[in-house]
Amino acid sequence: MGDLSTSQLIQSLKFAGQDYEWYPTTQAMLDVAKNDMRQCFNLHADHKAADRLSVLDCGAGDGRALQALTIGDRYAIEKSQPLIDAQDPSIITIGCDFHEQVLIDKPVDVIWCNPPYSEFKAWAKKIITEGNAKQVYMVLPTRWEKCPEIAAAIEARQGKAKILGEFDFMEPGADRKARAKVHVVRVRLAYERSFGLGGRDESQKKSPFDLWFETNFAPNAGKASYDGLNPADAIKNKVKKRVSEGKGLISANGLVQALETFYREDLNSLLDDYRRICELDSVLLYELGVNTESIAKGLKLKIVGLKAAYWEQLFHQLHSVTDRLTMQSRKDMLEKLHQSTNIDFSASNAYALLSWVVKNANQYYDSQLIRLVERLSKQDNIRQYKSNQRVFDSNEWRYGRQPEIDRYGLELRIVLPMYRAICVSEYSFEHTASGLSNEAASMLDDLATVANNLGFDTVGQPQAHDFKWESGKKQAFLYRDHTTGQVNTLFEVKAFKNGNLHIKMNQRLACRINVEFGRLKGWLKSASEAAEELDADIVECAQAFSSNLKLSGGDNLLSLPR
């Protein structure tokens, strides 16, 4: 860790203006985390498994925590140059400014963090949300338990937090005293059965890719300034700029071929840079604290980041597919797509992936319609087929249960009881500018998405959070009729403080949903059978039958209208 004592190092930091609230983790805090890691990762009678874990320390300081926690791969994010200089040569610094890092492309077994206490909420939220690890260990002020942002992040990742111990920086052994009561907290992000070495994200309960994708593919993504980023974290932004400036080649050769050309050029340039480093005199490298093993590990992480950046550019062009998916379907598909970022980026791999999207998108379009109807299927919301004479007892529907039921459709008017519709919570993270809860908004947007796939053009029309919601106030979701050119009402909604949503559907929309639901469930074999069972107009049923969106093998996903 260098020749300076902790007190000398602190003085050096203050002199350089790079203190950044560095309070070294005490041995007692590290011991409780290390013991927990040994218990959690002690699989297959391998008692030394925990000693070889790959660990990323966010705000690594002089690297003492990494050296105490593992003899395996050690990765650091640290902003202070004096602290970086004090780190052991075995530690690979893969980023500087924590807030400018993307953690999703840095797979490790464990993430450790003793954050600046003035920013502990933001640090904890980012690590839990983006961390590509099985477990996260953090040193947090005891008040973290009352922080809704941290609680929401844990819930989003389906994680589980546990307090391993309470400590004080005034205790003996603290190299820098502070009146701060802290918890060492462990957040488990992976299924217990998956605990072993490797840091593979498919073992995690909720992939960080979902949140990463939404952030990076939002309409306003990419507007921030990236000046001053270190090379490792500038890769993604460099790729965006390259693609933006390479429109000529894209127009001439097509997006996929152009991306492959850009990727090969960038990869070769990266490899050439590392080759030149390795050609330096070995004595000079030793004096600089660089060894070939560290170089190799750093190169591996950069290659992973480069692959992810180019796959991201391809995924960015799939709005014609993903915009037609409900929230859960979008997450499911994008999680599958994310698994491909571990393979090399090439035109052949890209075309294979796009072929997978075409083959699977139709399954998502069909299954999400079924899931939506089943979610809306409450006792007062369903209408049974003429051939279905079963009588239900109201007790069968109590406590949120849904009895075994078939051959039914939805009524025009739907009453959907929810945990929350209008936001009345005292917690700021649950408030929305629209007044509608996120859960209710997602459900209504999903209904509009399914309607769009059934031929009701909702593109460009207001979505749930675009309205100003008040309890009992009616809002209308719209669609454009391409036959008349008029904008008509698709469905009307009232949200209430008691959690209920009242939905009144356009009659044509209800017919299409019911016909396609029955067809996909195997209950309706023809439009005439649908008209008879649902007591509906035969012409409308004919238009509705097989009306759900389908992609064909010949569709070009990169040129389809959104």
C-alpha positions as CSV (number, residue, x, y, z in Angstrom):
1,M,0.0,0.0,0.0
2,G,3.0,2.3,-0.2
3,D,5.4,3.7,2.3
4,L,3.2,6.5,3.8
5,S,1.4,6.1,7.0
6,T,-2.4,6.7,7.0
7,S,-1.9,10.1,8.8
8,Q,0.7,11.1,6.2
9,L,-1.5,10.0,3.4
10,I,-4.4,12.0,4.7
11,Q,-2.2,15.1,4.9
12,S,-1.1,14.4,1.3
13,L,-4.7,14.2,0.2
14,K,-5.7,17.5,1.9
15,F,-2.7,19.2,0.4
16,A,-3.7,18.0,-3.1
17,G,-7.3,18.9,-2.5
18,Q,-8.3,15.2,-3.1
19,D,-9.6,14.1,0.3
20,Y,-13.1,13.2,-0.9
21,E,-14.2,12.1,2.6
22,W,-11.8,9.2,2.8
23,Y,-12.3,7.4,6.1
24,P,-10.5,4.1,6.0
25,T,-12.5,1.0,6.8
26,T,-11.6,-0.5,10.1
27,Q,-10.3,-4.0,10.5
28,A,-13.4,-5.0,12.5
29,M,-15.7,-3.9,9.6
30,L,-13.6,-5.9,7.1
31,D,-13.5,-8.9,9.3
32,V,-17.3,-9.2,9.7
33,A,-17.7,-8.9,5.9
34,K,-14.9,-11.4,5.2
35,N,-16.5,-13.9,7.6
36,D,-19.9,-13.5,5.9
37,M,-18.3,-14.0,2.5
38,R,-16.7,-17.2,3.6
39,Q,-20.0,-18.5,4.8
40,C,-21.9,-17.5,1.7
41,F,-19.4,-18.7,-0.9
42,N,-18.2,-21.9,1.0
43,L,-19.7,-24.3,-1.6
44,H,-18.7,-27.8,-2.6
45,A,-16.4,-28.2,0.5
46,D,-14.1,-25.6,-1.0
47,H,-13.1,-23.8,2.1
48,K,-10.9,-21.3,0.3
49,A,-13.5,-20.3,-2.3
50,A,-14.2,-17.0,-0.6
51,D,-10.5,-16.1,-0.6
52,R,-10.4,-16.1,-4.4
53,L,-13.5,-14.0,-5.2
54,S,-13.3,-11.2,-7.7
55,V,-14.1,-8.0,-5.9
56,L,-14.8,-4.5,-7.1
57,D,-14.3,-1.7,-4.6
58,C,-16.1,1.5,-5.4
59,G,-14.2,4.3,-3.7
60,A,-11.3,2.0,-3.0
61,G,-9.0,4.5,-1.3
62,D,-5.5,3.0,-0.8
63,G,-6.8,-0.5,-1.6
64,R,-6.6,-1.9,1.9
65,A,-10.2,-3.3,1.8
66,L,-9.4,-5.2,-1.4
67,Q,-6.3,-6.7,0.0
68,A,-8.2,-7.8,3.1
69,L,-11.2,-9.3,1.3
70,T,-9.6,-11.3,-1.5
71,I,-6.5,-12.8,-3.1
72,G,-8.5,-13.1,-6.3
73,D,-9.0,-10.4,-8.9
74,R,-9.1,-6.9,-7.4
75,Y,-10.7,-4.0,-9.2
76,A,-11.0,-0.5,-8.0
77,I,-12.9,2.7,-8.8
78,E,-11.0,5.6,-7.1
79,K,-10.8,9.3,-7.9
80,S,-7.9,10.5,-5.7
81,Q,-4.5,10.1,-7.5
82,P,-2.5,9.9,-4.2
83,L,-4.7,7.0,-3.1
84,I,-4.4,5.3,-6.5
85,D,-0.6,5.7,-6.2
86,A,-0.7,4.0,-2.8
87,Q,-2.6,1.0,-4.0
88,D,-0.9,-2.4,-4.3
89,P,0.2,-3.3,-7.9
90,S,-2.3,-6.2,-7.8
91,I,-5.2,-3.8,-7.8
92,I,-6.6,-2.7,-11.2
93,T,-8.1,0.7,-11.3
94,I,-10.9,0.6,-13.9
95,G,-12.5,4.0,-13.3
96,C,-12.0,7.3,-11.5
97,D,-15.2,9.4,-10.9
98,F,-17.7,6.9,-9.5
99,H,-20.7,8.8,-10.8
100,E,-19.5,8.5,-14.4
101,Q,-19.0,4.7,-14.3
102,V,-21.3,2.1,-15.8
103,L,-21.2,-0.9,-13.4
104,I,-23.3,-3.2,-15.6
105,D,-20.4,-4.1,-17.8
106,K,-18.1,-5.0,-14.9
107,P,-19.0,-8.5,-13.7
108,V,-17.5,-9.6,-10.4
109,D,-18.5,-11.8,-7.5
110,V,-18.6,-9.1,-4.9
111,I,-18.9,-5.3,-4.8
112,W,-17.5,-3.5,-1.7
113,C,-18.1,0.1,-0.9
114,N,-17.4,2.5,2.0
115,P,-18.9,5.6,0.3
116,P,-18.5,9.3,1.2
117,Y,-21.2,9.8,3.8
118,S,-22.5,13.0,2.3
119,E,-23.4,11.0,-0.8
120,F,-24.1,7.6,0.6
121,K,-27.7,7.5,-0.7
122,A,-26.7,8.1,-4.3
123,W,-23.7,5.7,-4.1
124,A,-25.8,2.9,-2.5
125,K,-28.6,3.3,-5.0
126,K,-26.3,3.2,-8.0
127,I,-24.4,0.2,-6.8
128,I,-27.5,-1.8,-6.0
129,T,-29.2,-0.8,-9.2
130,E,-26.3,-1.4,-11.6
131,G,-24.1,-3.8,-9.7
132,N,-23.2,-6.9,-11.8
133,A,-22.4,-9.0,-8.7
134,K,-23.8,-11.7,-6.6
135,Q,-23.5,-9.7,-3.4
136,V,-22.8,-6.2,-2.3
137,Y,-21.2,-5.1,1.0
138,M,-21.5,-1.5,2.1
139,V,-20.5,0.6,5.1
140,L,-23.5,2.9,5.6
141,P,-24.7,5.4,8.3
142,T,-27.3,3.7,10.5
143,R,-30.0,6.0,9.1
144,W,-29.8,4.1,5.7
145,E,-32.7,1.9,7.0
146,K,-35.1,4.8,6.7
147,C,-33.9,5.8,3.2
148,P,-36.7,5.1,0.6
149,E,-34.3,5.4,-2.4
150,I,-32.2,2.5,-1.1
151,A,-35.3,0.4,-0.2
152,A,-36.7,1.0,-3.7
153,A,-33.4,0.0,-5.3
154,I,-33.2,-3.2,-3.3
155,E,-36.8,-4.0,-4.2
156,A,-36.2,-3.4,-7.9
157,R,-33.3,-5.9,-7.9
158,Q,-35.4,-8.3,-5.8
159,G,-32.5,-8.2,-3.4
160,K,-32.3,-9.0,0.3
161,A,-30.4,-6.8,2.8
162,K,-28.9,-7.9,6.1
163,I,-27.1,-5.9,8.8
164,L,-23.9,-7.7,9.7
165,G,-22.9,-5.4,12.5
166,E,-22.9,-1.9,14.0
167,F,-19.6,0.0,14.3
168,D,-18.2,3.4,15.2
169,F,-15.3,5.3,13.7
170,M,-14.3,6.4,17.2
171,E,-13.5,2.8,18.1
172,P,-10.0,1.6,18.6
173,G,-8.4,0.7,15.3
174,A,-10.0,3.5,13.3
175,D,-7.2,5.3,11.5
176,R,-9.3,8.4,11.0
177,K,-11.7,9.3,13.8
178,A,-15.2,10.4,13.2
179,R,-18.4,10.4,15.2
180,A,-20.3,8.2,12.9
181,K,-22.4,5.2,13.7
182,V,-22.4,2.8,10.8
183,H,-23.7,-0.6,9.7
184,V,-21.9,-3.1,7.6
185,V,-24.7,-4.1,5.3
186,R,-24.8,-7.1,2.9
187,V,-27.3,-7.0,-0.1
188,R,-27.7,-10.4,-1.8
189,L,-28.6,-10.0,-5.5
190,A,-28.3,-13.6,-6.6
191,Y,-30.0,-16.9,-5.9
192,E,-28.2,-18.8,-3.1
193,R,-27.8,-21.9,-5.2
194,S,-25.7,-19.9,-7.7
195,F,-23.0,-19.0,-5.2
196,G,-19.6,-20.0,-6.6
197,L,-16.9,-18.2,-8.5
198,G,-17.4,-16.4,-11.7
199,G,-19.6,-13.3,-11.2
200,R,-22.1,-14.3,-13.9
201,D,-25.1,-12.0,-14.0
202,E,-27.6,-14.7,-15.2
203,S,-27.6,-16.0,-11.6
204,Q,-29.0,-12.7,-10.3
205,K,-32.6,-12.5,-9.2
206,K,-33.1,-9.3,-11.3
207,S,-30.7,-8.5,-14.0
208,P,-29.2,-5.0,-13.7
209,F,-29.6,-4.8,-17.5
210,D,-33.3,-3.8,-17.2
211,L,-32.5,-0.5,-15.5
212,W,-29.3,0.0,-17.5
213,F,-31.3,-0.3,-20.7
214,E,-34.0,2.1,-19.7
215,T,-31.4,4.7,-18.7
216,N,-29.3,4.3,-21.8
217,F,-32.1,4.1,-24.3
218,A,-34.3,6.8,-23.0
219,P,-35.1,9.5,-25.6
220,N,-32.9,12.1,-23.9
221,A,-30.0,9.7,-23.3
222,G,-26.5,10.8,-24.4
223,K,-27.0,14.6,-23.9
224,A,-24.6,14.8,-20.9
225,S,-21.1,16.0,-21.4
226,Y,-18.4,13.3,-21.2
227,D,-15.4,15.6,-21.1
228,G,-12.7,14.4,-18.8
229,L,-13.8,10.7,-18.6
230,N,-10.9,8.3,-18.3
231,P,-10.3,6.0,-21.3
232,A,-12.0,2.9,-19.8
233,D,-15.2,4.7,-19.2
234,A,-15.1,6.7,-22.4
235,I,-15.4,3.6,-24.5
236,K,-19.2,3.7,-24.8
237,N,-19.3,7.4,-25.5
238,K,-16.5,7.1,-28.1
239,V,-18.5,4.4,-29.9
240,K,-21.6,6.6,-29.9
241,K,-19.6,9.4,-31.5
242,R,-18.1,7.1,-34.0
243,V,-21.5,5.8,-35.1
244,S,-22.9,9.3,-35.3
245,E,-20.0,10.5,-37.5
246,G,-20.0,7.4,-39.6
247,K,-23.4,7.9,-41.3
248,G,-21.8,7.7,-44.7
249,L,-20.5,4.2,-44.2
250,I,-23.8,3.2,-42.6
251,S,-25.8,4.5,-45.6
252,A,-23.5,2.7,-48.0
253,N,-23.1,-0.7,-46.3
254,G,-26.0,-0.9,-43.9
255,L,-25.9,-0.5,-40.1
256,V,-24.8,-4.0,-39.1
257,Q,-21.9,-4.1,-41.6
258,A,-20.8,-0.6,-40.6
259,L,-20.9,-1.5,-36.9
260,E,-18.8,-4.5,-37.5
261,T,-16.2,-2.4,-39.4
262,F,-16.2,0.1,-36.6
263,Y,-15.9,-2.6,-33.9
264,R,-13.0,-4.3,-35.6
265,E,-11.1,-1.1,-36.1
266,D,-11.6,-0.1,-32.4
267,L,-10.7,-3.5,-31.2
268,N,-7.5,-3.6,-33.2
269,S,-6.6,-0.1,-32.0
270,L,-7.2,-1.2,-28.4
271,L,-5.0,-4.3,-28.9
272,D,-2.3,-2.2,-30.6
273,D,-2.2,0.2,-27.6
274,Y,-1.7,-2.7,-25.2
275,R,0.9,-4.3,-27.4
276,R,2.9,-1.1,-27.4
277,I,2.6,-1.0,-23.6
278,C,4.0,-4.6,-23.4
279,E,6.9,-3.6,-25.6
280,L,8.2,-1.2,-23.0
281,D,11.2,-2.2,-21.0
282,S,10.2,-4.6,-18.2
283,V,12.3,-2.7,-15.7
284,L,10.5,0.5,-16.5
285,L,7.1,-1.3,-16.2
286,Y,8.2,-2.6,-12.8
287,E,9.1,0.8,-11.7
288,L,5.7,2.1,-12.8
289,G,4.0,-0.6,-10.8
290,V,2.7,-2.3,-13.9
291,N,2.8,-6.1,-14.5
292,T,1.6,-8.1,-17.5
293,E,-1.0,-9.9,-15.4
294,S,-2.6,-6.6,-14.5
295,I,-2.4,-5.4,-18.1
296,A,-4.1,-8.6,-19.3
297,K,-7.0,-8.2,-16.8
298,G,-7.5,-4.6,-17.6
299,L,-7.6,-5.4,-21.3
300,K,-10.1,-8.1,-20.8
301,L,-12.5,-5.6,-19.0
302,K,-12.1,-3.1,-21.8
303,I,-12.8,-5.6,-24.5
304,V,-16.0,-6.6,-22.6
305,G,-16.9,-2.9,-22.4
306,L,-16.3,-2.5,-26.2
307,K,-18.5,-5.4,-27.1
308,A,-21.3,-4.1,-24.8
309,A,-21.0,-0.7,-26.4
310,Y,-21.5,-2.0,-30.0
311,W,-24.3,-4.3,-29.0
312,E,-25.9,-1.3,-27.3
313,Q,-25.8,0.6,-30.6
314,L,-27.6,-2.3,-32.3
315,F,-30.2,-2.7,-29.5
316,H,-30.9,1.0,-29.8
317,Q,-32.3,0.4,-33.3
318,L,-34.9,-2.1,-32.2
319,H,-37.5,0.4,-31.1
320,S,-39.8,-1.0,-33.8
321,V,-39.9,-4.2,-31.8
322,T,-39.5,-3.1,-28.2
323,D,-42.0,-0.2,-28.3
324,R,-44.6,-2.8,-29.0
325,L,-43.8,-4.8,-25.9
326,T,-45.5,-4.4,-22.5
327,M,-43.2,-3.5,-19.6
328,Q,-42.7,-7.1,-18.4
329,S,-42.3,-8.5,-22.0
330,R,-39.7,-5.8,-22.7
331,K,-37.7,-6.7,-19.6
332,D,-37.9,-10.4,-20.5
333,M,-36.7,-9.9,-24.1
334,L,-34.0,-7.4,-23.3
335,E,-32.6,-9.7,-20.6
336,K,-32.3,-12.4,-23.2
337,L,-30.6,-9.9,-25.6
338,H,-28.2,-8.8,-22.9
339,Q,-26.8,-12.3,-22.7
340,S,-25.5,-11.9,-26.2
341,T,-23.2,-9.1,-25.1
342,N,-20.8,-11.7,-23.9
343,I,-20.2,-12.9,-27.5
344,D,-18.1,-11.1,-30.0
345,F,-19.7,-8.4,-32.1
346,S,-19.8,-9.4,-35.7
347,A,-22.3,-9.1,-38.6
348,S,-23.0,-12.8,-38.5
349,N,-23.7,-12.8,-34.8
350,A,-25.8,-9.6,-35.2
351,Y,-27.9,-11.2,-37.9
352,A,-28.3,-14.3,-35.9
353,L,-29.5,-12.2,-32.9
354,L,-32.0,-10.3,-35.1
355,S,-33.3,-13.6,-36.4
356,W,-33.9,-14.6,-32.8
357,V,-35.8,-11.4,-32.2
358,V,-38.1,-12.0,-35.1
359,K,-38.8,-15.6,-34.1
360,N,-39.4,-14.7,-30.4
361,A,-41.1,-11.3,-30.7
362,N,-44.4,-12.9,-31.9
363,Q,-44.4,-15.1,-28.9
364,Y,-44.0,-12.1,-26.6
365,Y,-46.8,-10.2,-28.5
366,D,-49.1,-13.1,-28.0
367,S,-48.2,-14.0,-24.4
368,Q,-48.4,-10.4,-23.2
369,L,-52.0,-10.1,-24.5
370,I,-52.9,-13.2,-22.6
371,R,-51.2,-11.9,-19.4
372,L,-52.9,-8.6,-19.7
373,V,-56.4,-10.1,-20.0
374,E,-55.7,-12.5,-17.1
375,R,-54.6,-9.6,-15.0
376,L,-57.9,-7.8,-15.7
377,S,-60.0,-10.9,-15.1
378,K,-61.9,-10.3,-11.9
379,Q,-65.4,-11.6,-11.0
380,D,-67.3,-8.5,-12.2
381,N,-65.1,-7.9,-15.3
382,I,-65.6,-11.2,-17.2
383,R,-68.3,-12.4,-19.6
384,Q,-68.6,-16.1,-20.2
385,Y,-69.1,-17.7,-23.6
386,K,-72.6,-18.8,-24.4
387,S,-71.4,-22.4,-24.2
388,N,-70.0,-21.9,-20.7
389,Q,-72.8,-22.5,-18.2
390,R,-70.6,-22.7,-15.1
391,V,-71.8,-20.6,-12.1
392,F,-69.2,-19.2,-9.8
393,D,-69.5,-18.6,-6.1
394,S,-68.3,-15.2,-4.9
395,N,-66.1,-16.9,-2.3
396,E,-64.0,-18.4,-5.1
397,W,-62.8,-14.8,-6.0
398,R,-62.0,-13.7,-2.4
399,Y,-58.6,-12.5,-1.3
400,G,-57.3,-11.9,-4.8
401,R,-57.8,-15.5,-5.9
402,Q,-58.9,-16.4,-9.4
403,P,-60.7,-19.7,-9.9
404,E,-60.1,-22.1,-12.7
405,I,-62.0,-20.5,-15.6
406,D,-62.1,-20.9,-19.4
407,R,-64.1,-19.7,-22.3
408,Y,-64.6,-16.1,-21.3
409,G,-63.9,-12.5,-22.4
410,L,-63.8,-9.1,-20.8
411,E,-66.7,-6.7,-20.3
412,L,-66.5,-3.2,-21.8
413,R,-66.3,-1.8,-18.2
414,I,-63.4,-3.0,-16.0
415,V,-62.9,-2.3,-12.3
416,L,-59.4,-3.2,-11.3
417,P,-58.5,-3.1,-7.6
418,M,-54.8,-2.2,-7.1
419,Y,-52.6,-1.6,-4.2
420,R,-52.3,2.0,-5.3
421,A,-53.7,4.1,-8.2
422,I,-53.5,7.7,-7.1
423,C,-50.3,8.5,-5.2
424,V,-51.0,9.6,-1.6
425,S,-47.8,8.2,0.0
426,E,-45.7,10.4,2.2
427,Y,-42.5,8.9,0.7
428,S,-41.1,11.2,-2.0
429,F,-39.8,8.4,-4.2
430,E,-43.4,7.1,-4.7
431,H,-44.8,10.4,-5.8
432,T,-45.1,11.1,-9.5
433,A,-45.6,14.4,-11.3
434,S,-48.8,13.0,-12.9
435,G,-50.3,11.9,-9.6
436,L,-50.7,8.3,-10.8
437,S,-48.8,5.5,-9.3
438,N,-46.1,3.8,-11.5
439,E,-47.9,0.4,-11.1
440,A,-51.2,1.8,-12.5
441,A,-49.4,3.8,-15.2
442,S,-47.6,0.7,-16.4
443,M,-50.8,-1.3,-16.5
444,L,-52.6,1.4,-18.6
445,D,-49.6,1.8,-20.9
446,D,-49.5,-1.9,-21.4
447,L,-53.2,-1.9,-22.4
448,A,-52.4,0.9,-24.9
449,T,-49.5,-1.2,-26.2
450,V,-51.6,-4.3,-26.7
451,A,-54.2,-2.1,-28.5
452,N,-51.5,-0.7,-30.8
453,N,-50.6,-4.3,-31.7
454,L,-54.2,-5.0,-32.5
455,G,-54.4,-2.2,-35.1
456,F,-55.2,0.8,-33.0
457,D,-52.4,3.3,-33.8
458,T,-51.4,4.9,-30.5
459,V,-48.1,6.2,-31.7
460,G,-47.6,9.8,-30.6
461,Q,-50.6,9.8,-28.3
462,P,-50.3,10.8,-24.6
463,Q,-49.3,8.0,-22.2
464,A,-50.4,7.5,-18.6
465,H,-47.9,9.9,-17.0
466,D,-48.7,12.6,-19.5
467,F,-52.0,13.3,-17.9
468,K,-52.7,15.2,-14.7
469,W,-54.5,12.6,-12.5
470,E,-57.0,13.4,-9.8
471,S,-59.2,11.0,-7.9
472,G,-62.3,10.3,-9.9
473,K,-61.3,12.5,-12.9
474,K,-61.8,10.8,-16.2
475,Q,-58.9,10.7,-18.7
476,A,-59.1,9.5,-22.3
477,F,-56.5,7.4,-24.1
478,L,-56.6,8.0,-27.8
479,Y,-55.7,6.4,-31.2
480,R,-55.6,7.5,-34.8
481,D,-58.1,5.9,-37.2
482,H,-56.2,5.5,-40.5
483,T,-59.5,5.0,-42.4
484,T,-61.0,8.3,-41.3
485,G,-57.9,10.2,-40.2
486,Q,-59.6,11.1,-37.0
487,V,-58.3,10.7,-33.5
488,N,-60.8,8.7,-31.4
489,T,-61.1,7.4,-27.8
490,L,-59.5,4.1,-27.2
491,F,-60.5,3.7,-23.6
492,E,-61.4,6.0,-20.7
493,V,-60.0,5.7,-17.2
494,K,-60.8,7.0,-13.7
495,A,-58.3,6.4,-10.9
496,F,-59.3,6.6,-7.3
497,K,-57.4,7.1,-4.0
498,N,-58.8,3.7,-2.7
499,G,-56.6,2.1,-5.3
500,N,-59.2,1.2,-7.9
501,L,-59.0,1.9,-11.7
502,H,-62.2,2.1,-13.6
503,I,-61.7,1.4,-17.3
504,K,-64.3,1.8,-20.1
505,M,-63.0,0.3,-23.4
506,N,-63.9,1.2,-27.0
507,Q,-66.3,-1.5,-28.2
508,R,-64.0,-2.4,-31.1
509,L,-61.0,-2.7,-28.8
510,A,-62.9,-5.0,-26.4
511,C,-64.0,-7.2,-29.4
512,R,-60.4,-7.5,-30.7
513,I,-59.0,-8.3,-27.3
514,N,-61.7,-10.9,-26.6
515,V,-61.4,-12.6,-30.0
516,E,-57.6,-12.8,-30.0
517,F,-57.6,-13.9,-26.3
518,G,-60.0,-16.7,-27.2
519,R,-58.0,-17.7,-30.3
520,L,-54.7,-17.7,-28.5
521,K,-56.2,-19.8,-25.6
522,G,-57.5,-22.3,-28.2
523,W,-61.1,-21.7,-27.4
524,L,-62.1,-20.0,-30.7
525,K,-61.3,-21.6,-34.0
526,S,-62.9,-19.1,-36.4
527,A,-64.4,-15.7,-36.6
528,S,-67.9,-17.1,-36.9
529,E,-67.4,-19.2,-33.7
530,A,-66.2,-16.0,-32.0
531,A,-69.3,-14.1,-33.1
532,E,-71.5,-16.8,-31.8
533,E,-69.8,-17.3,-28.4
534,L,-69.3,-13.6,-27.7
535,D,-72.6,-12.4,-29.2
536,A,-70.6,-10.0,-31.4
537,D,-70.9,-8.6,-34.9
538,I,-69.5,-11.1,-37.5
539,V,-67.7,-8.4,-39.5
540,E,-65.9,-7.0,-36.4
541,C,-65.0,-10.6,-35.4
542,A,-63.6,-11.3,-38.9
543,Q,-61.4,-8.1,-38.6
544,A,-60.3,-9.1,-35.1
545,F,-59.4,-12.8,-35.8
546,S,-55.6,-13.1,-36.1
547,S,-55.3,-9.3,-35.9
548,N,-52.5,-9.3,-33.3
549,L,-49.2,-8.1,-34.6
550,K,-46.9,-10.6,-36.3
551,L,-43.4,-10.2,-37.7
552,S,-42.3,-12.3,-40.6
553,G,-38.9,-13.8,-41.3
554,G,-38.4,-11.2,-44.1
555,D,-38.9,-8.2,-41.9
556,N,-36.0,-5.9,-41.5
557,L,-36.1,-4.9,-37.9
558,L,-33.8,-1.9,-38.5
559,S,-36.2,-0.3,-41.0
560,L,-39.6,-1.2,-39.6
561,P,-41.8,1.8,-38.6
562,R,-42.0,2.4,-34.9
